Amino acid sequence: MTVEFALSPDTMWDVDIDAMAGATQAAGFSALGLVVGGADEKAAAAFDTAGLRCHELMALLFTGRDDTVLRHAARLATSAAAVRAEWVVATFLAPLGGQTLDLIKRSADVFAEAGARLAVEFSPLGGVPSIDAALEVVEAAGPERAGVLIDSWHFFRGGAPWEQLEQVPLDRVAYVQLADALPPASDDAMSETAHRRALPGQGELDLARFVGTLRDRGYDGLVSVEVLNDELRRRPLELPQAAMAATVPYWR
């Protein structure tokens, strides 16, 4: 069983896209994510030069306001088409309801026209707190147009039952985001997830069990390393090599 490795972007990076694409490819990654503001023709050219794919575009926020969500979806779809992004990440600030599920379907239709699908990210900080809740969103969007994004930080910090990871249909999984976590320094979960993640193996999460559960079930999809860390974001060009070295041993 072989997985493919990608690198998720940090929205706070201040780095030349050509240099970042080159460093990502040199580290052995085959794909790099982008944020919507940086997904343009220059980025597409940098990816082509480095031989990389854009696997994810950040991010569509479901806030409960239809007009705002659909306008942003249209902007993201244009960017996704420009860089041939495979997935557009969706996060949920508002709780799910009938109106939200309809809006999800409409957004997925917009992305489908651009050749992208919706990566539904569950989080204990939002309206879709678990894998099971994310599966509900995927069914609303249509499994051919959406998949569950399983982020290790959100899985552990949300206290999701292991049974959900053990039972999620693998054909409903978009991809996995992998990161470790430093011991909490405060009760501010948003600050913890945005600033205090760690390279795999350098925190307190039981990533061996997390990865082992997926490997034992035969997962062989995309694994995207997402380390949002104040210290590392000051040295973004060093991250790809460090991230690859820390991640590969879990999947051998």
Backbone torsions as a table, in degrees:
resi	resn	phi	psi	omega
1	MET	NA	130.5	-178.9
2	THR	-128.5	130.6	173.8
3	VAL	-101.9	163.7	177.1
4	GLU	-106.1	138.8	-176.8
5	PHE	-105.4	135.5	177.9
6	ALA	-131.4	168.5	178.3
7	LEU	-122.9	125.0	177.1
8	SER	-83.6	147.3	-177.4
9	PRO	-83.0	160.4	171.8
10	ASP	-107.7	123.5	-177.3
11	THR	-63.6	-13.8	-179.1
12	MET	-98.9	4.3	176.8
13	TRP	-62.6	140.9	169.9
14	ASP	-124.0	88.2	-170.9
15	VAL	-149.3	145.4	177.0
16	ASP	-66.8	131.6	-174.4
17	ILE	-66.7	-34.2	177.9
18	ASP	-63.3	-44.1	-179.7
19	ALA	-66.4	-41.1	-178.7
20	MET	-67.9	-40.7	178.4
21	ALA	-63.6	-41.5	179.1
22	GLY	-64.4	-43.0	180.0
23	ALA	-66.4	-36.8	-180.0
24	THR	-66.7	-44.6	178.6
25	GLN	-66.6	-39.6	-178.7
26	ALA	-64.5	-29.3	179.7
27	ALA	-76.7	-13.3	178.2
28	GLY	108.1	1.8	176.6
29	PHE	-76.4	149.8	178.3
30	SER	-104.8	-8.3	-177.7
31	ALA	-148.9	153.4	179.5
32	LEU	-139.6	136.0	177.2
33	GLY	-84.9	165.6	-179.9
34	LEU	-136.5	156.6	168.8
35	VAL	-96.8	155.8	-169.0
36	VAL	-58.3	-36.3	-178.3
37	GLY	-67.0	-21.0	-179.2
38	GLY	-106.1	7.1	-177.6
39	ALA	-94.8	89.6	-176.2
40	ASP	-142.7	-170.8	-176.9
41	GLU	-63.7	-34.6	178.4
42	LYS	-63.4	-43.8	178.2
43	ALA	-64.3	-41.9	179.7
44	ALA	-60.4	-41.1	179.0
45	ALA	-66.4	-39.9	178.8
46	ALA	-63.9	-39.7	178.7
47	PHE	-66.4	-42.1	179.3
48	ASP	-62.1	-41.9	179.7
49	THR	-63.2	-40.3	-178.0
50	ALA	-83.4	-11.3	-177.2
51	GLY	73.7	34.8	-180.0
52	LEU	-107.8	158.0	168.6
53	ARG	-105.6	155.9	169.4
54	CYS	-97.9	107.2	-176.3
55	HIS	-88.5	-21.5	-177.0
56	GLU	-148.6	148.5	176.3
57	LEU	-125.8	129.3	-178.7
58	MET	-98.0	140.4	-23.1
59	ALA	-152.4	153.9	176.7
60	LEU	-99.0	122.3	-179.4
61	LEU	-99.8	121.5	175.1
62	PHE	-88.9	104.3	-173.7
63	THR	-100.7	-8.8	-176.0
64	GLY	98.7	-5.4	178.0
65	ARG	-106.4	108.5	-173.6
66	ASP	-58.6	-46.9	-174.2
67	ASP	-62.9	-41.6	-179.7
68	THR	-66.6	-43.8	-178.6
69	VAL	-63.3	-45.6	-176.8
70	LEU	-69.1	-34.9	175.7
71	ARG	-64.2	-43.9	179.7
72	HIS	-68.5	-35.6	177.4
73	ALA	-61.4	-41.1	179.0
74	ALA	-63.8	-40.8	177.8
75	ARG	-64.7	-44.1	178.4
76	LEU	-63.2	-38.5	179.7
77	ALA	-63.3	-40.0	177.0
78	THR	-62.4	-44.1	179.0
79	SER	-67.2	-39.7	179.3
80	ALA	-61.1	-40.7	178.3
81	ALA	-66.1	-37.4	-177.8
82	ALA	-64.3	-36.9	-176.9
83	VAL	-109.4	7.5	179.8
84	ARG	55.3	44.9	178.9
85	ALA	-66.5	139.4	-178.7
86	GLU	-84.7	-35.0	-176.4
87	TRP	-132.9	145.6	168.6
88	VAL	-113.4	121.8	-177.2
89	VAL	-74.4	133.7	177.9
90	ALA	-117.3	127.8	175.4
91	THR	-121.1	156.2	-168.1
92	PHE	-125.7	114.0	176.7
93	LEU	-92.5	-24.5	-178.8
94	ALA	-104.6	150.0	178.5
95	PRO	-67.3	155.2	179.8
96	LEU	-70.7	147.0	174.3
97	GLY	-161.3	177.2	-178.8
98	GLY	-57.6	-41.5	-179.3
99	GLN	-66.4	-39.9	179.3
100	THR	-65.9	-41.4	-179.7
101	LEU	-64.0	-36.3	175.9
102	ASP	-66.3	-40.2	178.9
103	LEU	-65.1	-35.6	176.9
104	ILE	-61.2	-46.1	179.5
105	LYS	-61.5	-43.2	-179.9
106	ARG	-64.6	-38.8	178.5
107	SER	-67.3	-41.9	178.6
108	ALA	-61.1	-35.8	176.9
109	ASP	-62.8	-40.9	179.0
110	VAL	-61.7	-44.4	-178.6
111	PHE	-70.2	-34.5	-179.8
112	ALA	-60.0	-37.2	178.8
113	GLU	-65.2	-24.1	179.0
114	ALA	-93.9	1.6	179.4
115	GLY	83.2	17.2	-178.3
116	ALA	-119.9	161.4	176.6
117	ARG	-120.5	166.4	-176.3
118	LEU	-93.2	121.2	175.2
119	ALA	-96.6	107.3	-173.1
120	VAL	-85.5	111.0	-176.8
121	GLU	-98.4	115.9	174.7
122	PHE	-82.4	152.5	-179.1
123	SER	-159.6	139.4	176.0
124	PRO	-67.7	-9.0	-178.5
125	LEU	-92.8	0.1	-175.1
126	GLY	-136.3	-161.0	-173.6
127	GLY	-85.2	-7.2	176.4
128	VAL	-121.9	87.8	-166.4
129	PRO	-88.4	-4.8	-172.3
130	SER	-148.8	168.3	176.0
131	ILE	-59.9	-43.0	-178.9
132	ASP	-62.0	-40.1	177.7
133	ALA	-66.5	-37.7	177.8
134	ALA	-65.6	-36.4	176.8
135	LEU	-61.7	-34.9	176.6
136	GLU	-62.4	-40.6	178.5
137	VAL	-65.3	-42.6	179.9
138	VAL	-60.5	-43.0	179.3
139	GLU	-64.5	-35.7	179.0
140	ALA	-67.6	-39.3	-179.2
141	ALA	-75.8	-30.0	-173.1
142	GLY	106.6	119.4	-175.5
143	PRO	-58.0	-22.9	178.0
144	GLU	-78.4	-9.3	-176.8
145	ARG	-121.2	2.8	-176.8
146	ALA	-156.6	160.6	175.9
147	GLY	-154.7	162.9	-179.6
148	VAL	-83.5	128.8	172.8
149	LEU	-94.0	115.8	-177.1
150	ILE	-100.9	106.7	-179.7
151	ASP	-99.8	125.2	-176.3
152	SER	-61.7	-39.0	-179.9
153	TRP	-60.8	-48.9	-179.0
154	HIS	-65.4	-36.0	179.6
155	PHE	-61.9	-50.4	-176.6
156	PHE	-72.2	-46.1	-175.6
157	ARG	-72.2	-19.2	176.7
158	GLY	-86.6	-8.6	179.4
159	GLY	65.1	30.4	-179.0
160	ALA	-65.5	141.6	178.0
161	PRO	-61.8	141.4	178.2
162	TRP	-59.6	-27.7	-179.2
163	GLU	-59.0	-31.2	179.9
164	GLN	-67.0	-39.1	176.7
165	LEU	-70.6	-33.8	-178.7
166	GLU	-74.4	-19.3	-172.6
167	GLN	-118.3	-9.4	-178.6
168	VAL	-59.8	129.7	178.5
169	PRO	-62.3	126.2	-176.3
170	LEU	-65.2	-24.9	178.2
171	ASP	-77.8	-1.4	174.0
172	ARG	-103.9	0.5	-179.2
173	VAL	-89.7	124.2	175.0
174	ALA	-70.7	-60.3	175.7
175	TYR	-170.5	177.2	-177.9
176	VAL	-112.2	135.6	169.4
177	GLN	-105.6	129.6	-174.3
178	LEU	-116.5	131.0	173.5
179	ALA	-159.4	156.7	171.9
180	ASP	-99.8	-179.2	-179.6
181	ALA	-141.1	136.1	173.2
182	LEU	-73.7	155.3	174.7
183	PRO	-54.8	135.8	-176.8
184	PRO	-55.7	137.1	176.8
185	ALA	-101.1	-9.7	-179.4
186	SER	-159.1	179.2	175.8
187	ASP	-90.9	4.4	-178.7
188	ASP	-84.6	91.3	-175.7
189	ALA	-63.8	-33.3	179.0
190	MET	-64.7	-40.9	177.3
191	SER	-66.8	-38.3	-179.7
192	GLU	-62.6	-44.7	-176.7
193	THR	-73.4	-29.4	-176.0
194	ALA	-88.6	-20.3	-171.9
195	HIS	-130.1	-13.0	-170.8
196	ARG	-130.0	32.4	168.3
197	ARG	-75.6	169.2	-178.6
198	ALA	-140.0	159.7	173.6
199	LEU	-60.0	145.9	178.2
200	PRO	-51.4	130.1	-179.4
201	GLY	90.5	-6.1	-178.5
202	GLN	-111.7	18.2	178.4
203	GLY	-134.4	-154.9	-173.3
204	GLU	-110.7	2.3	-178.9
205	LEU	-78.1	147.8	178.7
206	ASP	-85.0	71.3	-177.6
207	LEU	-69.5	-26.1	177.5
208	ALA	-60.7	-43.6	178.2
209	ARG	-70.3	-41.3	-179.6
210	PHE	-58.7	-53.4	-179.9
211	VAL	-66.4	-42.3	-178.8
212	GLY	-59.6	-37.9	178.2
213	THR	-60.8	-44.2	-179.9
214	LEU	-71.0	-41.7	-179.9
215	ARG	-63.6	-43.0	-178.6
216	ASP	-63.7	-26.8	179.2
217	ARG	-85.9	-6.0	177.7
218	GLY	94.7	18.5	178.6
219	TYR	-64.5	127.5	179.5
220	ASP	-137.6	33.0	-178.0
221	GLY	-94.8	-149.5	-175.4
222	LEU	-87.9	135.8	174.0
223	VAL	-120.0	115.8	-177.5
224	SER	-110.4	122.3	-177.3
225	VAL	-83.1	125.0	-178.2
226	GLU	-127.3	94.9	-178.7
227	VAL	-110.8	101.5	178.4
228	LEU	-97.1	105.3	-170.4
229	ASN	-148.3	128.9	-175.4
230	ASP	-55.4	-43.6	-176.9
231	GLU	-69.7	-44.7	-177.2
232	LEU	-69.7	-31.3	-178.9
233	ARG	-70.4	-14.7	174.0
234	ARG	-78.8	-12.8	179.7
235	ARG	-130.9	60.8	-171.4
236	PRO	-61.7	-31.2	-177.2
237	LEU	-74.4	-13.2	175.7
238	GLU	-88.3	-17.1	-174.3
239	LEU	-64.5	-44.9	-175.2
240	PRO	-55.3	-48.1	-179.8
241	GLN	-63.1	-43.8	-179.6
242	ALA	-64.8	-40.4	-178.5
243	ALA	-67.2	-41.8	179.4
244	MET	-64.8	-45.6	-178.9
245	ALA	-61.8	-34.7	-178.0
246	ALA	-79.7	-24.9	-172.0
247	THR	-91.7	-42.5	-173.4
248	VAL	-53.8	-42.8	-176.9
249	PRO	-57.9	-27.4	180.0
250	TYR	-70.5	-23.7	-172.6
251	TRP	-109.1	6.4	178.5
252	ARG	-73.1	NA	NA
